[in-house]
Amino acid sequence: MIQCNCKNKISKGSDYMTQTDYTKLILNIEDKNIFFYENFLEIQKINGITTKIFHGYLTYIPTHCPKCGSINNGYDDIIKWNFKRNCKIKINKVCNFNAILLLDKQRFLCKHCNKTFIASSNIVDFHKQISNNTRTSVILDLMTKDSEKNIAKRNNISTNSVNRILDDISKDKYVKNNGKLPTSFGIDEFSATKDTISKMAFIIVNQDTHNIFDINNSRLSNDIYNYFSRYQRFERNKVKFITMDLYKPYYSLMHKLFPKAILIPDRFHIILQIRNALDKTRINLCKKTNPNYNKLKKYWKLILKNEDDLDKSKKKYSRNFNKEMSQYDIVQYLINTDETLKYTYNLYQGIIKSITKRDKNKFLNIIHNVDNKKLNKYSKKAIKTFLNFENYIINSFDYELSNGIVEGTNNLIKQVKHNACGYRKFTHLKARIMLIKGIYNPLNA
């Protein structure tokens, strides 16, 4: 045990500050009723971790009795009645050392009701051991993507304590939309928690602010309909654009809820349909009996790459070909090994170029003039999807909006879940996302 002895009073010019004043400045304690003993600092190892323990006491003259409400006018009303010793309060780290405040709290006896009560302080809530400053520090850490385990370790508290703080936050009504909808928003779903209704949550992202508007705990059509039905019809009629992926139930539902909105499929998901068809065609050829098995397996990224981005001039030695070849030469060799692969590849490249250049007529010409004899089941499925969503896909050529902001938000949610190794409660996950995105700040509430 190491003890630190300080003088009772330290001079600074004409002002005098006691050791209590200096200690409270260091510990960020503003309560004027807390004082520190002469030998106030003790350093111990608790569970193998060096910890600084500060010894202090809390005392004051109460104005009234909290039990019966009697006014304290003097010795005949309320008297001091010893101390409640060693009240353990976990405070913020000091110079990266864990810190604990052992506070002796004054007890009082009311002569009117003959009951005792203990002095209270604003540094910690009643019946709690974690200081309000530590709680604030935990909330600030919850606004980052760090795991609750790391947050608990950083603030010298248990993981359960962090979880309880998050639970308190999740009970607040932190989404306040005031009955108004954004004029342009994107929708999508993501894998949430086991206690969600459909195990998939429904996310709405404001396209104007690029931030989350709200998250619903179900993506089922009835639940989404009930969610949006809470808003007035005239408010729903103000919505101009809605972006989404190629999930058919959403389109009929959005038409019903937002009759005046223009529905825009995400361009990335349009390309993804034919991209997956091309990749599955390649995988179907990856059989060990195929002499080009190793080549098809190794150079799959080049096959899926935009043809314009392939290097034609720079050649590198390839062990699979036993000679120097450019990226363009490799792809041309591979697609010419199979007619279906070549046709699907050209189809894929044509759709990429039409979407990149916003050439609506070229895209329509491609999907309406395919040779069905040269298509496999994967490509047929992709073309059928394009024909079913043709009227909506045209909107993606006419407007610049996409679902990229929603996909980026979903990626952030995946990172949060990965860092936490998953969440059990949807309310906790939603609260954490809202904190990280800055939509809700309990410190300003």
DAPELIN-V735185 format. One record per backbone hydrogen bond with DSSP energy under -1.0 kcal/mol. CO is the residue of the C=O (numbers start at 1). NH is the residue of the N-H. Records with the same first field share a line. If there is no record, write none. Layout:
CO: NH, NH
//
This chain:
2: 43
8: 19
10: 17
12: 15
15: 12
17: 10
18: 22
19: 23
20: 24
21: 25
22: 26
23: 27
24: 29
31: 34
33: 59
35: 57
38: 40
40: 55
41: 4
42: 53
44: 51
46: 49
49: 46
51: 44
52: 100
53: 42
54: 102
55: 37
56: 104
57: 35
58: 106
63: 72
65: 69
70: 65
74: 77, 78
77: 111
79: 109
82: 107
84: 105
87: 103
89: 101
90: 131
94: 97
97: 94
98: 52
99: 91
100: 54
101: 89
102: 56
103: 87
104: 58
105: 84
106: 119
107: 81
108: 117
109: 79
110: 114
115: 110
117: 108
123: 132
125: 128
129: 90
131: 135
132: 136
133: 137
134: 138
135: 139
136: 140
137: 141
138: 142
141: 144
147: 151
148: 152
149: 153
150: 154
151: 155
152: 157
158: 162
159: 163
160: 164
161: 165
162: 166
163: 167
164: 168
165: 169
166: 170
169: 172
172: 174
177: 180
183: 240, 241
184: 207
185: 243
186: 205
188: 203
190: 201
193: 196
199: 192
201: 190
202: 216
203: 188
204: 213, 214
205: 186
206: 210
211: 206
214: 204
216: 202
217: 197
220: 224
221: 225
222: 226
223: 227
224: 228
225: 229
227: 230
228: 231
232: 236
233: 237
236: 239
240: 262
241: 185
242: 264
243: 187
244: 266
245: 247
247: 250
248: 251, 252
249: 253
250: 254
251: 255
252: 256
253: 257
254: 258
258: 261
262: 242
264: 244
266: 270
267: 271
268: 272
269: 273
271: 275
272: 276
273: 277
274: 278
275: 279
276: 280
277: 281
278: 282
279: 283
280: 284
285: 287
287: 290
290: 293
292: 296
293: 297
294: 298
295: 299
299: 303
300: 304
306: 309
307: 310
311: 328
316: 325
318: 322, 323
323: 318
325: 316
326: 330
327: 331
328: 332
329: 333
330: 334
331: 335
332: 336
334: 337
338: 342
339: 343
340: 344
341: 345
342: 346
343: 347
344: 348
345: 349
346: 350
347: 351
348: 352
349: 353
350: 354
351: 355
352: 356
353: 357
354: 359
358: 360
359: 363
360: 364
361: 365
362: 366
363: 367
364: 368
371: 374
376: 380
377: 381
378: 382
379: 383
380: 384
381: 385
382: 386
383: 387
384: 388
385: 389
389: 393
390: 394
394: 398
395: 399
403: 407
404: 408
405: 409
406: 410
407: 411
408: 412
409: 413
410: 414
411: 415
412: 416
413: 417
414: 418
415: 419
416: 420
417: 422
425: 429
426: 430
427: 431
428: 432
429: 433
430: 434
431: 435
432: 436
433: 437
434: 439, 440
441: 444
//
